[in-house]
Structures are given as C-alpha cells and as structure tokens.
Amino acid sequence: MKTGISKKSFTVSAEQMKYDDAVIFFEGLDTHADIFLNGSHILRSQNMFTGHKVPVKNMLKEGKKTCFIYVSILLYKQ
C-alpha cells in the first residue's frame, strides 16, 4: 500500500463567519482517503466516483485553518 498527503490552508474571515452554514465539497478523491480539518477527522472516502459535502460551520472560527487529506493507494502485483 502506498500513501500520500495533501495539505491545504485557508483563512476564515469575520465576514464569512456571519453565514448560517459552511460546507467543504470534495470531488474526485482517490479511492481511500481520510480528511482532517484542524486535527479533527471529518470524512472517510472509499469511492472516488462519489462527491462529498461536509458541513464544517461548527468547527470554524476566525483565522487560519488547515485541511489534510491522507490517501491510501492499494497496489496489486500482476
């Protein structure tokens, strides 16, 4: 099995916090992926053909946030 890590940082403003909801959309994740936002596990994906909407409003505060995507790639010998 091979693994990969992707990291994305973003900043949440006071203006953005005024909205009623906040959602992160994931499309085309590799087959097996675990997603963490600021250290909290928010999604486990096991199908790259399925998109995911993850509500995150309750996890957000103003400031910088970091999202990590850990991908597991299963390799088969022929």
C-alpha positions in Angstrom: 0.0 0.0 0.0 1.2 3.5 -0.9 0.1 6.7 0.9 0.1 10.3 0.1 -0.6 13.5 1.9 -2.1 16.7 0.6 -2.4 19.9 2.7 -4.5 23.0 2.1 -4.6 26.0 4.3 -7.2 28.8 4.2 -8.3 31.7 6.3 -11.8 32.3 7.6 -12.8 35.9 7.9 -15.3 37.6 10.3 -17.5 38.3 7.3 -17.6 34.6 6.3 -18.5 33.7 9.9 -21.7 35.6 9.5 -23.1 33.0 7.1 -25.5 30.4 8.5 -23.6 27.4 7.1 -20.1 26.4 5.9 -19.6 23.3 3.7 -16.5 21.8 2.1 -17.0 19.9 -1.1 -14.8 17.1 -2.1 -14.9 15.6 -5.6 -12.6 13.0 -7.2 -10.8 12.0 -4.1 -8.7 8.9 -4.5 -10.4 5.7 -3.7 -9.4 5.5 0.0 -8.9 8.9 1.7 -9.2 10.3 5.2 -9.7 14.0 5.6 -8.9 16.1 8.7 -9.7 19.7 9.4 -7.5 21.2 12.2 -6.8 17.7 13.5 -10.4 16.5 13.6 -11.4 13.6 11.3 -14.3 14.9 9.1 -14.6 12.3 6.3 -13.5 8.9 5.2 -14.0 8.4 1.4 -13.9 4.9 -0.1 -15.2 5.7 -3.6 -13.5 8.2 -6.0 -16.7 8.4 -8.1 -18.8 9.8 -5.2 -18.7 13.5 -4.2 -18.9 14.6 -0.6 -20.3 17.6 1.1 -19.1 18.1 4.7 -20.7 20.7 6.9 -18.0 22.4 9.0 -19.6 25.6 10.4 -19.4 24.2 14.0 -15.7 23.7 13.6 -14.8 27.1 12.3 -13.6 30.2 14.0 -11.8 33.2 12.5 -8.3 32.7 11.4 -6.1 30.2 9.6 -7.4 26.6 9.1 -5.5 23.6 7.7 -7.1 20.6 5.9 -5.1 17.4 5.4 -6.0 14.7 3.0 -4.4 11.3 3.6 -4.7 9.0 0.6 -4.1 5.2 0.6 -3.4 3.6 -2.7 -3.6 -0.1 -2.9 -1.1 -1.6 -5.3 -1.5 -5.1 -6.8 1.1 -7.2 -8.4 0.1 -9.0 -11.6 
